[in-house]
């Protein structure tokens, strides 16, 4: 399972970044213009808020879990989530979580 999550994290990086880079190349490297484009209509704004709330929930979970388990590498999922997206951050976190040795 963990390698499936690794593959999803890679896909969740490459696929969205293709669209982001294409947009920046067409419209200039202006982050605020991209944020404005994300709110072009109510449907797009709904998706932005959906992903923002999911990103915040994932971040709270990752930080809480990292503190409890002292698995500090899983914190890499936080910047991955906010710099790339939930499509990268969530499967990356699950990959790290399934990579932990189990103690019985």
Secondary structure, 3 states (H helix, E strand, C coil): CHHHHHHHHHHHHHHHHHHHHHHHHHHCCCHHHHHHHHCCCHHHHHHHHHHHHHHHHHHHHHHHHHHHHCCHHHHHHHHHHHHCCHHHHHHHHHHHHHHCCCCC
